[in-house]
């Protein structure tokens, strides 16, 4: 197991602010000294682990939609890929954990704010392209719609992780698509 993955697992299990070097080492199957050899400052490892988790919600989504020409299908794919696969989704659990620590840790707060802004920009590009092509008729500014889409992903993602009895991944996608339909004037039917 690599150190970044071990750090992510340890942060989920022990909390972003409560994780200790020995817990990461145990998770990785290494000694504390071996961890320190690669990461003399534990904070660097934790930040790198956080960044690796964030890649899924921006870089990987950009790659996933890069081959899709239709803005409506691109929007649907982006919404689907922004939610947890289920309550045990480690990447989203880590982001929830870091979100709780962000008010006390400026670095985590900055990283989460940067991720939010990048996701908003990603959605804005899709919306503005669709509007320019006459596919979408935006009910509000692309920035407002994009911020709301990211906020809905975050809110429903948290509900999925919290095991809400009536909101799973499929329900969350449909609820976000309902908003997106109103915001874009498009039926947004998967195809």
C-alpha positions as CSV (number, residue, x, y, z in Angstrom):
1,X,0.0,0.0,0.0
2,X,1.4,3.4,-0.8
3,X,1.8,6.1,1.8
4,X,-0.7,8.5,0.3
5,X,-3.4,5.8,0.3
6,X,-2.4,4.8,3.8
7,X,-2.6,8.5,5.0
8,X,-6.1,8.8,3.4
9,X,-7.3,5.7,5.2
10,X,-5.8,6.8,8.5
11,X,-7.4,10.3,8.2
12,X,-10.8,8.7,7.5
13,X,-10.4,6.4,10.5
14,X,-8.9,8.8,13.0
15,X,-9.9,12.2,11.7
16,X,-8.0,14.7,9.6
17,X,-6.6,16.5,12.7
18,X,-6.4,13.5,15.0
19,X,-4.3,11.2,12.8
20,X,-0.8,10.4,14.0
21,X,2.3,9.2,12.3
22,X,2.2,5.7,13.9
23,X,-1.4,5.2,12.6
24,X,-0.3,6.0,9.0
25,X,2.7,3.8,9.4
26,X,0.6,0.9,10.7
27,X,-1.9,1.4,7.8
28,X,1.0,1.3,5.3
29,X,2.6,-1.7,7.0
30,X,5.8,0.4,7.6
31,X,7.7,1.8,10.6
32,X,7.2,5.4,11.6
33,X,10.9,5.9,10.5
34,X,10.2,4.7,7.0
35,X,7.3,7.1,6.7
36,X,9.4,9.9,7.9
37,X,12.1,9.0,5.5
38,X,9.7,9.7,2.6
39,X,7.9,12.6,4.3
40,X,10.0,14.3,7.0
41,X,7.1,16.7,7.6
42,X,3.9,14.7,8.2
43,X,1.8,17.7,7.1
44,X,3.2,17.3,3.6
45,X,2.0,13.8,3.4
46,X,-1.5,14.7,4.7
47,X,-1.7,17.6,2.2
48,X,-0.6,15.3,-0.6
49,X,-3.2,12.7,0.4
50,X,-5.9,15.3,0.4
51,X,-4.8,16.5,-3.0
52,X,-4.9,13.0,-4.4
53,X,-8.5,12.7,-3.2
54,X,-9.4,16.0,-4.8
55,X,-8.1,14.8,-8.2
56,X,-11.1,12.6,-8.6
57,X,-13.4,15.5,-8.4
58,X,-11.7,17.7,-10.9
59,X,-8.9,16.2,-13.0
60,X,-10.5,12.8,-13.5
61,X,-13.9,14.4,-14.3
62,X,-12.3,16.6,-16.9
63,X,-10.7,13.6,-18.5
64,X,-14.0,11.7,-18.4
65,X,-15.9,14.4,-20.2
66,X,-13.2,15.4,-22.7
67,X,-14.4,13.1,-25.4
68,X,-18.0,14.1,-25.1
69,X,-19.1,16.7,-27.6
70,X,-22.7,17.2,-26.6
71,X,-23.0,19.7,-23.7
72,X,-26.1,18.1,-22.3
73,X,-24.4,14.7,-22.1
74,X,-21.3,16.3,-20.7
75,X,-23.4,17.9,-18.0
76,X,-25.1,14.7,-17.1
77,X,-21.8,12.8,-16.9
78,X,-20.3,15.5,-14.8
79,X,-23.1,15.5,-12.3
80,X,-23.0,11.7,-12.0
81,X,-19.3,11.6,-11.5
82,X,-19.4,14.2,-8.7
83,X,-21.3,12.0,-6.2
84,X,-20.2,9.1,-4.0
85,X,-20.7,5.6,-5.3
86,X,-22.2,4.6,-1.9
87,X,-21.8,5.2,1.8
88,X,-18.4,3.6,1.9
89,X,-16.9,5.8,-0.8
90,X,-13.4,6.6,0.7
91,X,-12.7,9.6,-1.5
92,X,-15.9,11.4,-0.4
93,X,-15.6,10.3,3.2
94,X,-12.1,11.9,3.2
95,X,-13.5,15.1,1.8
96,X,-16.2,15.2,4.4
97,X,-13.6,14.6,7.1
98,X,-11.5,17.4,5.8
99,X,-14.5,19.7,5.4
100,X,-15.1,19.3,9.1
101,X,-11.5,20.3,9.8
102,X,-11.4,23.2,7.3
103,X,-12.6,25.8,9.8
104,X,-9.7,25.0,12.1
105,X,-7.1,24.3,9.5
106,X,-6.3,27.0,6.9
107,X,-4.5,24.7,4.6
108,X,-7.5,22.3,4.4
109,X,-9.8,25.2,4.0
110,X,-7.8,26.6,1.1
111,X,-7.6,23.3,-0.6
112,X,-11.3,22.7,-0.4
113,X,-12.0,26.3,-1.5
114,X,-9.7,25.8,-4.5
115,X,-11.5,22.5,-5.4
116,X,-14.9,24.2,-5.2
117,X,-13.7,27.0,-7.4
118,X,-12.2,24.6,-10.0
119,X,-15.4,22.6,-10.1
120,X,-17.5,25.7,-10.6
121,X,-15.2,26.7,-13.5
122,X,-15.7,23.2,-15.0
123,X,-19.4,23.5,-14.8
124,X,-19.3,27.1,-16.2
125,X,-17.5,25.9,-19.3
126,X,-20.1,23.2,-20.0
127,X,-23.0,25.6,-19.4
128,X,-21.5,28.5,-21.5
129,X,-20.7,26.1,-24.3
130,X,-24.2,24.8,-24.3
131,X,-25.7,28.3,-24.2
132,X,-23.4,29.4,-27.1
133,X,-24.6,26.4,-29.1
134,X,-28.2,27.2,-28.4
135,X,-28.6,23.9,-26.5
136,X,-29.1,25.6,-23.1
137,X,-31.2,28.6,-22.1
138,X,-29.7,29.6,-18.8
139,X,-32.1,30.8,-16.1
140,X,-29.3,32.5,-14.2
141,X,-25.7,33.3,-14.7
142,X,-23.4,30.3,-15.5
143,X,-21.5,31.1,-12.2
144,X,-24.7,31.0,-10.1
145,X,-25.9,27.7,-11.7
146,X,-22.4,26.2,-11.4
147,X,-22.0,27.1,-7.7
148,X,-25.4,25.6,-7.0
149,X,-24.6,22.4,-8.8
150,X,-21.4,22.0,-6.8
151,X,-23.2,22.8,-3.6
152,X,-25.8,20.2,-4.4
153,X,-23.2,17.6,-5.1
154,X,-21.6,18.4,-1.7
155,X,-24.9,18.3,0.1
156,X,-26.3,15.1,-1.4
157,X,-22.8,13.5,-1.3
158,X,-22.8,14.0,2.5
159,X,-26.3,12.5,2.7
160,X,-25.2,9.4,0.8
161,X,-22.1,9.0,3.1
162,X,-24.4,9.5,6.2
163,X,-26.6,6.7,4.9
164,X,-29.8,8.8,4.5
165,X,-32.6,6.3,4.2
166,X,-34.1,7.8,1.0
167,X,-31.1,9.4,-0.8
168,X,-28.7,7.1,-2.5
169,X,-26.5,7.8,-5.6
170,X,-29.3,7.4,-8.1
171,X,-31.7,9.5,-6.2
172,X,-29.1,12.2,-5.7
173,X,-28.3,12.3,-9.4
174,X,-32.0,12.7,-10.3
175,X,-32.5,15.5,-7.7
176,X,-29.5,17.4,-9.1
177,X,-30.6,16.8,-12.7
178,X,-34.0,18.2,-11.7
179,X,-32.4,21.5,-10.7
180,X,-30.1,21.4,-13.8
181,X,-33.2,21.0,-16.1
182,X,-34.8,24.1,-14.6
183,X,-31.5,26.0,-14.8
184,X,-30.7,25.1,-18.4
185,X,-34.1,24.7,-20.0
186,X,-33.0,21.3,-21.3
187,X,-34.6,17.9,-20.6
188,X,-31.2,16.4,-19.8
189,X,-32.1,12.8,-20.5
190,X,-29.3,10.3,-20.4
191,X,-28.6,8.8,-23.8
